[in-house]
Amino acid sequence: MNKHIAPSALALGVALSLGTPFTPALADGHIINTNVTFLLVNDIYELGDPEGRGGFSKVNGTVLQERASGANVIYVHAGDMISPSLLSGFDKGEHTIVLTNLAPPDIFVPGNHEFDFGPDIFRERMAALDSTIMAANLRDENGAPLEGFIDTEIRDVDGVMIGFVGLVADDSPVKSSPGALQFSSTVETGVAKAGELRDAGADLVVAITHAPRSQDRALFDSGAFDLILTGDDHDLMVFFDGRTAMVESSEEGDFVTAIDVAIQVEIDGDDRDVDWWPNFRLMDTLNMPADPATVAKVAEFEAELSSELDVEIGTTATPLDSRRASVRSQETAIGNLIADAMRNAVGADVAITNGGGIRGNKEYSAGTALTRRDILTELPFGNLNLLLEVTGADIKEALENGVSRVADGAGRFPQVSNITFELDLDQPAGDRVSNVMVGGAALDEGATYKLSTNDYMARGGDGYTVFRGADVLLGNLDAKLMANDVMAYIRAQGEISPDIEGRINQ
């Protein structure tokens, strides 16, 4: 069994701040036994899955069934909700709050996509969520905690003191649009706050975080936590070494992960001897009940979309693959299609767009009729198609950035048009790209080129800081939506046949 010694710290009440004095209330030798179920979801955007797995209805149904069991249930959402989805492109994520509030999490920690529509919408959406919102490493423009947010909390569950720290995605300024909001280190902040929770009397310390694998591992290796509930990587993961447990719950509500923890606390003077052991239940929501109230609300939202979006715009004669693992690691036919459409729309020499902006996570067979819904599902962020003037050296630096974190599955991976290059992932980041060609001619690093890219990357998003200083030929005021340019490109051809053609050779 897992064991640690916590200082005596007992108090009545559901939740206690770190400033609350604890008063020992039980005699020496007293033993507390209790069971707590932690439910975890993360990275859920879409209304539902037509095959019956995932979506808000299944998640809410699963949560409500667990709560009805009479167990001590603490439902946690580890971030990424208000974006990106098809409907979020229209209502900036408002519907996700409505649906989540039908079975609200006990604790919510924002992910990077909560900031996609800027800091004002972020605050508005979080204020409407019926959950405790935790963000220990997030501060406002003046360095103060955001109104309505807390850093940590200790909850009394049948006399067991469970401490929580919430850690938002500290790479949000690179991956999203949080404005002047300030982020501190996920790992350093988390470890420090875990120590504060132990000092305040927490028997069990739980980190809820939206973080990449490298930070998850650093939190795990710190030994500061008993349980780490994480999101961001879209993995279904359970990792337990007999001392610390770490869980991530896939994506889109395909799974709701339950961690049933048996806890025993023995009081001996000023010490509390804590033993605990987890049992993991991976609940495939295909087999779980849907919540009727959520089903009805989802149907309302779907009806609003259908009349506008279920309109055919063309057919693909070749298969398309927008799966996350594909668009973030290699040349893809759909990436070529999107980049070609962007370049064509603004008369650019080249186009570079980030694979992480392609979100459908699906495959289209040859002969598939494409609709407006399909394109907006693939490109849900509402990005604009800008035209910049850059040097050949800028293009080379941008490509190196794009392939710098392939092993991490980072969204910065480049999908390109009128560019070819060699990629060697065995080389260190910054030295992986060679033999860059533009239109069949060797890249001239001293020459200037017209580049089509999206407004997020033009602002330096996903590490494309080299674009920040570029001359803007077509900016935000005049640019069109990327998705509209892609739809127009398909509509003009009627039938498209994009393919993998050696733009990225690896």
TORKEVEX-931811 format. One record per residue (C-alpha): residue number from 0; residue in one letter; x, y, z; chain. Coordinates in nm, 3 decimals. Layout:
NUM;A;X;Y;Z;A
...
This chain:
0;M;0.000;0.000;0.000;A
1;N;0.102;0.361;-0.053;A
2;K;0.195;0.531;0.269;A
3;H;0.300;0.872;0.392;A
4;I;0.290;1.056;0.723;A
5;A;0.088;1.376;0.724;A
6;P;0.074;1.625;1.010;A
7;S;-0.244;1.616;1.214;A
8;A;-0.498;1.845;1.054;A
9;L;-0.865;1.775;1.105;A
10;A;-1.163;2.001;1.049;A
11;L;-1.527;1.976;0.960;A
12;G;-1.663;2.108;0.634;A
13;V;-1.663;2.020;0.266;A
14;A;-1.378;2.245;0.153;A
15;L;-1.114;2.431;0.349;A
16;S;-0.873;2.701;0.234;A
17;L;-0.508;2.676;0.327;A
18;G;-0.555;2.960;0.570;A
19;T;-0.812;2.771;0.776;A
20;P;-0.671;2.651;1.110;A
21;F;-0.720;2.279;1.169;A
22;T;-0.812;2.149;1.513;A
23;P;-0.743;1.786;1.606;A
24;A;-1.079;1.629;1.683;A
25;L;-1.008;1.258;1.712;A
26;A;-0.828;1.055;1.979;A
27;D;-0.491;0.893;1.929;A
28;G;-0.517;0.551;1.768;A
29;H;-0.833;0.637;1.583;A
30;I;-0.851;0.492;1.233;A
31;I;-1.048;0.645;0.948;A
32;N;-1.140;0.429;0.649;A
33;T;-1.309;0.573;0.346;A
34;N;-1.340;0.527;-0.029;A
35;V;-1.333;0.805;-0.287;A
36;T;-1.399;0.781;-0.659;A
37;F;-1.223;1.033;-0.882;A
38;L;-1.381;1.066;-1.226;A
39;L;-1.169;1.219;-1.503;A
40;V;-1.245;1.357;-1.848;A
41;N;-1.031;1.585;-2.061;A
42;D;-1.017;1.731;-2.413;A
43;I;-1.385;1.705;-2.508;A
44;Y;-1.513;1.939;-2.778;A
45;E;-1.759;1.771;-3.012;A
46;L;-2.130;1.738;-2.944;A
47;G;-2.124;1.363;-2.994;A
48;D;-2.003;1.067;-3.194;A
49;P;-2.248;0.928;-3.452;A
50;E;-2.120;0.578;-3.366;A
51;G;-2.235;0.619;-3.005;A
52;R;-1.906;0.666;-2.824;A
53;G;-1.814;0.997;-2.662;A
54;G;-1.974;1.338;-2.662;A
55;F;-2.143;1.539;-2.390;A
56;S;-2.451;1.314;-2.360;A
57;K;-2.249;1.002;-2.283;A
58;V;-2.012;1.184;-2.048;A
59;N;-2.297;1.342;-1.854;A
60;G;-2.485;1.013;-1.839;A
61;T;-2.181;0.835;-1.702;A
62;V;-2.117;1.104;-1.442;A
63;L;-2.477;1.111;-1.326;A
64;Q;-2.482;0.730;-1.294;A
65;E;-2.166;0.736;-1.081;A
66;R;-2.305;1.013;-0.861;A
67;A;-2.629;0.821;-0.813;A
68;S;-2.436;0.525;-0.670;A
69;G;-2.404;0.699;-0.334;A
70;A;-2.024;0.682;-0.338;A
71;N;-1.795;0.973;-0.259;A
72;V;-1.748;1.100;-0.614;A
73;I;-1.521;1.387;-0.717;A
74;Y;-1.563;1.462;-1.087;A
75;V;-1.269;1.640;-1.248;A
76;H;-1.232;1.796;-1.593;A
77;A;-0.867;1.848;-1.690;A
78;G;-0.927;2.110;-1.956;A
79;D;-0.993;2.185;-2.324;A
80;M;-1.363;2.230;-2.372;A
81;I;-1.479;2.558;-2.527;A
82;S;-1.277;2.507;-2.846;A
83;P;-1.219;2.373;-3.105;A
84;S;-1.543;2.238;-3.242;A
85;L;-1.772;2.304;-3.530;A
86;L;-2.028;2.493;-3.325;A
87;S;-1.762;2.678;-3.126;A
88;G;-1.665;2.851;-3.449;A
89;F;-2.007;3.018;-3.434;A
90;D;-2.079;3.070;-3.062;A
91;K;-1.724;3.080;-2.921;A
92;G;-1.786;2.781;-2.702;A
93;E;-2.099;2.898;-2.525;A
94;H;-2.281;2.571;-2.596;A
95;T;-2.009;2.368;-2.422;A
96;I;-2.080;2.550;-2.097;A
97;V;-2.454;2.489;-2.133;A
98;L;-2.399;2.116;-2.188;A
99;T;-2.134;2.074;-1.920;A
100;N;-2.351;2.249;-1.662;A
101;L;-2.610;1.972;-1.698;A
102;A;-2.366;1.755;-1.500;A
103;P;-2.098;2.001;-1.390;A
104;P;-1.752;1.892;-1.279;A
105;D;-1.665;1.940;-0.914;A
106;I;-1.332;2.085;-1.029;A
107;F;-1.236;2.230;-1.366;A
108;V;-0.884;2.325;-1.475;A
109;P;-0.855;2.527;-1.799;A
110;G;-0.662;2.392;-2.095;A
111;N;-0.495;2.592;-2.369;A
112;H;-0.806;2.586;-2.589;A
113;E;-1.004;2.776;-2.328;A
114;F;-0.809;3.084;-2.445;A
115;D;-0.871;3.042;-2.819;A
116;F;-1.119;3.330;-2.836;A
117;G;-0.914;3.565;-2.622;A
118;P;-0.903;3.653;-2.251;A
119;D;-1.242;3.826;-2.236;A
120;I;-1.434;3.527;-2.369;A
121;F;-1.226;3.302;-2.143;A
122;R;-1.336;3.494;-1.837;A
123;E;-1.697;3.505;-1.954;A
124;R;-1.715;3.130;-2.016;A
125;M;-1.544;3.040;-1.689;A
126;A;-1.778;3.267;-1.494;A
127;A;-2.075;3.076;-1.639;A
128;L;-1.939;2.732;-1.546;A
129;D;-2.095;2.577;-1.234;A
130;S;-1.765;2.433;-1.109;A
131;T;-1.477;2.516;-0.880;A
132;I;-1.212;2.652;-1.116;A
133;M;-0.852;2.598;-1.014;A
134;A;-0.548;2.767;-1.170;A
135;A;-0.247;2.799;-0.940;A
136;N;-0.012;2.910;-1.218;A
137;L;-0.242;3.165;-1.383;A
138;R;-0.258;3.533;-1.296;A
139;D;-0.420;3.840;-1.447;A
140;E;-0.244;4.124;-1.625;A
141;N;-0.135;4.270;-1.290;A
142;G;-0.008;3.945;-1.142;A
143;A;-0.314;3.888;-0.922;A
144;P;-0.536;3.576;-0.907;A
145;L;-0.834;3.590;-1.141;A
146;E;-1.169;3.658;-0.982;A
147;G;-1.356;3.334;-0.918;A
148;F;-1.044;3.116;-0.946;A
149;I;-0.855;2.942;-0.666;A
150;D;-0.507;2.788;-0.653;A
151;T;-0.561;2.500;-0.412;A
152;E;-0.824;2.347;-0.191;A
153;I;-0.849;2.085;0.082;A
154;R;-1.172;1.885;0.092;A
155;D;-1.284;1.684;0.393;A
156;V;-1.421;1.350;0.275;A
157;D;-1.541;1.145;0.572;A
158;G;-1.256;1.286;0.780;A
159;V;-0.988;1.231;0.516;A
160;M;-0.826;1.556;0.400;A
161;I;-0.777;1.557;0.023;A
162;G;-0.571;1.844;-0.118;A
163;F;-0.607;1.962;-0.478;A
164;V;-0.393;2.192;-0.690;A
165;G;-0.503;2.302;-1.036;A
166;L;-0.242;2.375;-1.303;A
167;V;-0.338;2.533;-1.635;A
168;A;-0.147;2.483;-1.959;A
169;D;0.158;2.707;-1.922;A
170;D;0.227;2.691;-2.296;A
171;S;-0.105;2.864;-2.370;A
172;P;0.068;3.186;-2.488;A
173;V;0.235;2.976;-2.760;A
174;K;-0.060;2.749;-2.843;A
175;S;-0.352;2.988;-2.796;A
176;S;-0.451;3.354;-2.743;A
177;P;-0.461;3.445;-2.371;A
178;G;-0.360;3.808;-2.425;A
179;A;-0.179;3.960;-2.129;A
180;L;-0.271;3.687;-1.880;A
181;Q;0.039;3.559;-1.701;A
182;F;0.148;3.195;-1.668;A
183;S;0.409;3.049;-1.434;A
184;S;0.576;2.710;-1.462;A
185;T;0.338;2.416;-1.430;A
186;V;0.598;2.193;-1.267;A
187;E;0.759;2.444;-1.031;A
188;T;0.424;2.587;-0.921;A
189;G;0.271;2.244;-0.877;A
190;V;0.551;2.108;-0.662;A
191;A;0.552;2.421;-0.443;A
192;K;0.175;2.409;-0.395;A
193;A;0.187;2.038;-0.314;A
194;G;0.425;2.120;-0.031;A
195;E;0.188;2.384;0.099;A
196;L;-0.098;2.135;0.092;A
197;R;0.106;1.879;0.288;A
198;D;0.199;2.145;0.544;A
199;A;-0.168;2.241;0.577;A
200;G;-0.265;1.884;0.660;A
201;A;-0.357;1.714;0.336;A
202;D;-0.360;1.335;0.368;A
203;L;-0.370;1.286;-0.009;A
204;V;-0.243;1.542;-0.266;A
205;V;-0.401;1.548;-0.612;A
206;A;-0.271;1.751;-0.907;A
207;I;-0.519;1.835;-1.182;A
208;T;-0.328;1.961;-1.481;A
209;H;-0.344;2.029;-1.852;A
210;A;0.010;1.952;-1.958;A
211;P;0.220;1.771;-2.220;A
212;R;0.382;1.436;-2.151;A
213;S;0.717;1.587;-2.054;A
214;Q;0.558;1.795;-1.778;A
215;D;0.337;1.508;-1.666;A
216;R;0.649;1.300;-1.622;A
217;A;0.827;1.577;-1.432;A
218;L;0.533;1.611;-1.195;A
219;F;0.529;1.234;-1.147;A
220;D;0.904;1.212;-1.088;A
221;S;0.890;1.493;-0.830;A
222;G;0.727;1.261;-0.578;A
223;A;0.517;1.556;-0.459;A
224;F;0.180;1.405;-0.552;A
225;D;-0.022;1.095;-0.482;A
226;L;-0.251;1.127;-0.783;A
227;I;-0.204;1.324;-1.107;A
228;L;-0.512;1.376;-1.327;A
229;T;-0.403;1.521;-1.660;A
230;G;-0.515;1.625;-2.007;A
231;D;-0.367;1.769;-2.329;A
232;D;-0.211;1.466;-2.501;A
233;H;-0.542;1.292;-2.579;A
234;D;-0.398;0.966;-2.444;A
235;L;-0.578;0.691;-2.260;A
236;M;-0.318;0.640;-1.990;A
237;V;-0.293;0.477;-1.651;A
238;F;0.051;0.481;-1.487;A
239;F;0.109;0.356;-1.135;A
240;D;0.439;0.267;-0.967;A
241;G;0.299;0.170;-0.628;A
242;R;0.349;0.520;-0.492;A
243;T;0.205;0.770;-0.741;A
244;A;-0.078;0.722;-0.989;A
245;M;-0.116;0.926;-1.309;A
246;V;-0.418;0.910;-1.539;A
247;E;-0.531;1.069;-1.865;A
248;S;-0.871;0.991;-2.012;A
249;S;-0.835;0.985;-2.392;A
250;E;-1.038;1.252;-2.577;A
251;E;-1.391;1.353;-2.675;A
252;G;-1.542;1.162;-2.386;A
253;D;-1.467;0.829;-2.552;A
254;F;-1.369;0.712;-2.204;A
255;V;-1.453;0.833;-1.856;A
256;T;-1.183;0.707;-1.623;A
257;A;-1.269;0.624;-1.263;A
258;I;-1.003;0.586;-0.996;A
259;D;-1.157;0.421;-0.689;A
260;V;-0.925;0.495;-0.399;A
261;A;-0.943;0.314;-0.065;A
262;I;-0.789;0.535;0.203;A
263;Q;-0.698;0.458;0.562;A
264;V;-0.574;0.725;0.806;A
265;E;-0.442;0.625;1.146;A
266;I;-0.393;0.906;1.399;A
267;D;-0.099;0.885;1.636;A
268;G;-0.034;1.202;1.831;A
269;D;0.050;1.476;1.584;A
270;D;0.101;1.230;1.300;A
271;R;-0.148;1.090;1.053;A
272;D;-0.033;0.766;0.897;A
273;V;-0.196;0.745;0.551;A
274;D;-0.235;0.429;0.342;A
275;W;-0.417;0.427;0.008;A
276;W;-0.464;0.203;-0.291;A
277;P;-0.625;0.274;-0.630;A
278;N;-0.846;0.066;-0.852;A
279;F;-0.882;0.186;-1.213;A
280;R;-1.199;0.156;-1.419;A
281;L;-1.175;0.259;-1.785;A
282;M;-1.535;0.317;-1.885;A
283;D;-1.587;0.302;-2.261;A
284;T;-1.882;0.537;-2.307;A
285;L;-2.011;0.328;-2.596;A
286;N;-2.143;0.105;-2.320;A
287;M;-2.263;0.382;-2.088;A
288;P;-2.603;0.553;-2.070;A
289;A;-2.667;0.887;-2.234;A
290;D;-2.825;1.160;-2.024;A
291;P;-3.171;1.235;-2.175;A
292;A;-3.161;1.606;-2.091;A
293;T;-2.823;1.641;-2.261;A
294;V;-2.942;1.440;-2.562;A
295;A;-3.231;1.681;-2.606;A
296;K;-3.006;1.987;-2.580;A
297;V;-2.752;1.841;-2.822;A
298;A;-3.034;1.781;-3.072;A
299;E;-3.127;2.150;-3.051;A
300;F;-2.771;2.255;-3.125;A
301;E;-2.736;2.003;-3.408;A
302;A;-3.055;2.130;-3.571;A
303;E;-2.919;2.483;-3.572;A
304;L;-2.613;2.365;-3.760;A
305;S;-2.768;2.128;-4.010;A
306;S;-2.956;2.377;-4.227;A
307;E;-2.639;2.575;-4.290;A
308;L;-2.372;2.310;-4.294;A
309;D;-2.504;1.995;-4.456;A
310;V;-2.449;2.134;-4.804;A
311;E;-2.229;1.945;-5.051;A
312;I;-1.941;2.145;-5.203;A
313;G;-1.747;1.880;-5.396;A
314;T;-1.606;1.528;-5.403;A
315;T;-1.263;1.391;-5.326;A
316;A;-1.137;1.133;-5.572;A
317;T;-0.854;1.036;-5.336;A
318;P;-0.862;0.934;-4.969;A
319;L;-0.797;1.200;-4.705;A
320;D;-0.651;1.143;-4.359;A
321;S;-0.690;1.413;-4.093;A
322;R;-0.608;1.191;-3.798;A
323;R;-0.418;1.373;-3.527;A
324;A;-0.115;1.147;-3.545;A
325;S;-0.089;1.195;-3.922;A
326;V;-0.123;1.572;-3.961;A
327;R;0.122;1.632;-3.675;A
328;S;0.400;1.409;-3.808;A
329;Q;0.402;1.381;-4.188;A
330;E;0.287;1.513;-4.520;A
331;T;-0.083;1.442;-4.572;A
332;A;-0.316;1.475;-4.865;A
333;I;-0.558;1.689;-4.665;A
334;G;-0.272;1.910;-4.549;A
335;N;-0.166;1.955;-4.910;A
336;L;-0.524;2.040;-5.005;A
337;I;-0.559;2.304;-4.736;A
338;A;-0.217;2.460;-4.801;A
339;D;-0.278;2.466;-5.178;A
340;A;-0.617;2.632;-5.127;A
341;M;-0.463;2.894;-4.900;A
342;R;-0.183;2.973;-5.145;A
343;N;-0.421;2.988;-5.440;A
344;A;-0.664;3.221;-5.261;A
345;V;-0.408;3.496;-5.194;A
346;G;-0.166;3.444;-5.483;A
347;A;0.124;3.343;-5.258;A
348;D;0.451;3.182;-5.361;A
349;V;0.430;2.932;-5.076;A
350;A;0.200;2.832;-4.791;A
351;I;0.270;2.689;-4.447;A
352;T;-0.004;2.596;-4.204;A
353;N;0.017;2.405;-3.876;A
354;G;-0.104;2.046;-3.868;A
355;G;-0.253;2.107;-3.524;A
356;G;-0.507;2.341;-3.683;A
357;I;-0.655;2.046;-3.874;A
358;R;-0.894;1.893;-3.624;A
359;G;-1.132;1.644;-3.785;A
360;N;-0.930;1.342;-3.668;A
361;K;-1.093;1.119;-3.928;A
362;E;-1.047;0.947;-4.262;A
363;Y;-1.242;1.012;-4.583;A
364;S;-1.251;0.737;-4.842;A
365;A;-1.210;0.810;-5.212;A
366;G;-1.541;0.921;-5.359;A
367;T;-1.662;1.095;-5.043;A
368;A;-1.887;1.396;-5.098;A
369;L;-1.748;1.683;-4.890;A
370;T;-1.978;1.930;-4.717;A
371;R;-1.940;2.266;-4.547;A
372;R;-1.967;2.076;-4.220;A
373;D;-1.664;1.863;-4.310;A
374;I;-1.442;2.161;-4.382;A
375;L;-1.551;2.354;-4.075;A
376;T;-1.497;2.042;-3.865;A
377;E;-1.143;2.024;-4.000;A
378;L;-1.083;2.398;-3.958;A
379;P;-1.294;2.504;-3.658;A
380;F;-1.082;2.787;-3.516;A
381;G;-1.206;3.067;-3.739;A
382;N;-0.850;3.145;-3.853;A
383;L;-0.783;3.400;-4.124;A
384;N;-0.566;3.338;-4.430;A
385;L;-0.297;3.609;-4.427;A
386;L;-0.033;3.702;-4.683;A
387;L;0.313;3.792;-4.552;A
388;E;0.640;3.887;-4.715;A
389;V;0.924;3.681;-4.570;A
390;T;1.280;3.591;-4.656;A
391;G;1.403;3.250;-4.757;A
392;A;1.588;3.239;-4.424;A
393;D;1.255;3.299;-4.248;A
394;I;1.102;3.005;-4.433;A
395;K;1.391;2.778;-4.335;A
396;E;1.361;2.887;-3.969;A
397;A;0.984;2.833;-3.978;A
398;L;1.023;2.480;-4.115;A
399;E;1.282;2.398;-3.846;A
400;N;1.037;2.519;-3.581;A
401;G;0.760;2.314;-3.736;A
402;V;0.954;1.987;-3.713;A
403;S;1.119;2.060;-3.378;A
404;R;0.872;1.865;-3.163;A
405;V;0.746;1.581;-3.378;A
406;A;0.808;1.324;-3.105;A
407;D;0.577;1.519;-2.874;A
408;G;0.295;1.523;-3.129;A
409;A;0.304;1.904;-3.126;A
410;G;0.058;2.090;-3.346;A
411;R;0.328;2.304;-3.507;A
412;F;0.415;2.040;-3.769;A
413;P;0.404;2.215;-4.111;A
414;Q;0.172;2.126;-4.394;A
415;V;0.307;2.309;-4.699;A
416;S;0.235;2.419;-5.055;A
417;N;0.492;2.477;-5.334;A
418;I;0.767;2.375;-5.091;A
419;T;0.961;2.050;-5.071;A
420;F;1.226;1.958;-4.819;A
421;E;1.418;1.672;-4.664;A
422;L;1.344;1.592;-4.298;A
423;D;1.583;1.395;-4.077;A
424;L;1.434;1.337;-3.733;A
425;D;1.754;1.172;-3.615;A
426;Q;1.917;1.516;-3.612;A
427;P;1.872;1.760;-3.323;A
428;A;1.593;2.017;-3.336;A
429;G;1.706;2.319;-3.537;A
430;D;1.912;2.108;-3.777;A
431;R;1.657;1.869;-3.926;A
432;V;1.558;2.042;-4.251;A
433;S;1.766;2.035;-4.569;A
434;N;1.737;2.065;-4.947;A
435;V;1.449;2.312;-4.932;A
436;M;1.297;2.382;-5.272;A
437;V;1.039;2.640;-5.377;A
438;G;0.861;2.575;-5.703;A
439;G;1.132;2.331;-5.803;A
440;A;1.418;2.576;-5.742;A
441;A;1.653;2.582;-5.444;A
442;L;1.538;2.813;-5.163;A
443;D;1.728;3.143;-5.172;A
444;E;1.764;3.246;-4.809;A
445;G;1.839;3.606;-4.911;A
446;A;1.539;3.641;-5.140;A
447;T;1.185;3.746;-5.045;A
448;Y;0.877;3.531;-5.091;A
449;K;0.505;3.581;-5.050;A
450;L;0.385;3.343;-4.780;A
451;S;0.029;3.236;-4.704;A
452;T;-0.023;3.136;-4.341;A
453;N;-0.293;3.161;-4.079;A
454;D;-0.330;3.457;-3.843;A
455;Y;-0.247;3.245;-3.539;A
456;M;0.092;3.151;-3.678;A
457;A;0.148;3.505;-3.803;A
458;R;0.119;3.619;-3.439;A
459;G;0.391;3.372;-3.342;A
460;G;0.161;3.088;-3.238;A
461;D;0.300;2.734;-3.214;A
462;G;0.650;2.879;-3.193;A
463;Y;0.641;3.053;-3.533;A
464;T;0.787;3.371;-3.382;A
465;V;0.987;3.433;-3.700;A
466;F;0.664;3.551;-3.866;A
467;R;0.600;3.829;-3.614;A
468;G;0.835;4.072;-3.785;A
469;A;0.723;3.997;-4.140;A
470;D;0.573;4.262;-4.365;A
471;V;0.197;4.209;-4.386;A
472;L;0.059;4.227;-4.739;A
473;L;-0.291;4.103;-4.653;A
474;G;-0.379;4.143;-4.286;A
475;N;-0.662;4.076;-4.045;A
476;L;-0.888;4.355;-4.169;A
477;D;-0.899;4.227;-4.527;A
478;A;-0.825;3.855;-4.503;A
479;K;-1.084;3.582;-4.548;A
480;L;-1.145;3.279;-4.331;A
481;M;-0.917;2.986;-4.411;A
482;A;-1.219;2.756;-4.413;A
483;N;-1.397;2.976;-4.669;A
484;D;-1.091;2.975;-4.895;A
485;V;-1.073;2.596;-4.876;A
486;M;-1.446;2.558;-4.949;A
487;A;-1.420;2.793;-5.247;A
488;Y;-1.122;2.598;-5.380;A
489;I;-1.309;2.268;-5.362;A
490;R;-1.629;2.416;-5.504;A
491;A;-1.444;2.565;-5.802;A
492;Q;-1.297;2.225;-5.894;A
493;G;-1.598;2.011;-5.818;A
494;E;-1.379;1.705;-5.783;A
495;I;-1.044;1.721;-5.607;A
496;S;-0.764;1.463;-5.600;A
497;P;-0.497;1.570;-5.349;A
498;D;-0.227;1.317;-5.277;A
499;I;0.099;1.266;-5.091;A
500;E;0.357;1.374;-5.346;A
501;G;0.691;1.409;-5.173;A
502;R;0.665;1.759;-5.032;A
503;I;0.812;1.636;-4.702;A
504;N;1.064;1.355;-4.752;A
505;Q;1.164;1.173;-4.436;A
